[in-house]
Amino acid sequence: MGLGKIVKTVKTLANDPKVQQHLKSEKAEQISDSVLDKAAGAANKVTGGKHEEKITRARDAADRAIGTDDDPDARPGSAPKQ
């Protein structure tokens, strides 16, 4: 399968209502939170915690951008999605 065909298939799937429903599910939210938490933890470990506040803000911004949780109190320092 060529790259163009793969891109076309991915675009088709991304626009599928059933796929959208799954991407917005609680399970998808839990998975994205887990991935973001692990990435932030790894970044903190590599930097020795020197940039923990910035890493946390970046993690929270990414969560708001891709997450489905509209609760501003779900994660400290998070603002509600607009």
Buried (B, 14 or more C-beta within 10 A) or exposed (E): EEEEEEEEEEEEEEEEEEEEEEBEEEEBBEEBBEEBEEBBEEBBEEEEEEBEEEBBBBBBBBBBEBBEBEEEEBBEEBEEEE
